[in-house]
């Protein structure tokens, strides 16, 4: 119990940030953190000391959250929009200055399938092939969902920028 408490105290904030990134709201993030720690403590003997312990904890947390979304509302494949992807103007978040809370709020408002793909690809640097396997979707669907997420975020950030400039 003491060791579990220590692990929780050391990593809860970092893992909560991961949960918040993948969840649609604060309460879901809290629930996902709780579920993640339950699984972490249940499977801690599976950690084989390859790579960092924190990295293992984060992988368990991400997988826990993704599993909940797969069960709650299975992500559906959509047709491949490769033409749309090729013509889409690249929007680079790093080129703009936004409050992190504002950006996180917009990311959390994305539909589940777009938010999950966006976070995995942009924030966690997974390849579309890996995302497709993790979410049980096609590579084309992963690419399409990323494209749509970027478009939604771009529109929201542009609108936010216009409203804050006019204020």
C-alpha angles and dihedrals in degrees: 000000000000091000091049090050091051093049090048093049093047098047109021095096094048093045091046088057088054091049092047090052092054099036128083094227145005096265093052088050090054091049091047091050091052092048091047093054091048090056093041092055092044093051102030091116088064091067102106100192092251109131125354122323090227090054090052090050091051092049091051090048095049091046091049092053093045091049091054091053093047090054096040098048117356112225112243127220116244128196117277112266097192092147089055091049094051095050097041114114108237113246114202115199090198089065092064133063113230134154108259091230091055092050093046089050091054092046091051090053092059116106110266097255093050095043094050095049092043093052095044094048104034104028102029099031099232119159119243090247090057093044091051091053093045094050099034094240134118123269088245091055090050091052093045093048090050091050092050093046091052091049093050092047092046091052093046093047092047090050091048091049092051093049094048092047091051093049 
